[in-house]
Amino acid sequence: MDTTLEVLTKRRSQREAHRQWPDDVKARIVSESLRPGVTVNEVAERYGLKANHLSSWRTLARQGKLVLPSPDDPVEFAAMVVETPARIDTSEPPATKSISRAEIVVGQVTIRLEEGASAARIAAIARALAVAI
């Protein structure tokens, strides 16, 4: 089990010294604040931070200046159904061209992808959804 020792000293003016947070601790706190259903205020209070301080760390993370740890559950799956129209008579081509488009459904949100979307594009959109939700 990891242990952390934090030492705070008093300055000559008797004010508390500023805490120095290691980047890995900042990243872990920011990562916690990005979880669904969690607010910045809750996380900041839990660690004795001001919410605006945590928000500035989140900005650093968005700018790529603070590297976040990989999530505990990095892989998420979404159900995807691809329907092909049933053809009764296979000797004749269908009268109209059937368009097969992938859809990603999350709750009440449906995202319809362009025809022929690559697996990489679908995966990128699914990852973006997982972060946004």
Secondary structure, 3 states (H helix, E strand, C coil): CCCCCCCCCECCCCCECCCCCCHHHHHHHHHHHCCCCCCHHHHHHHCCCCHHHHHHHHHHHHCCCCCCCCCCCCCCCCCCCCCCCCCCCCCCCCCCCCCCCCEEEECCEEEECCCCCCHHHHHHHHHHHHHHC
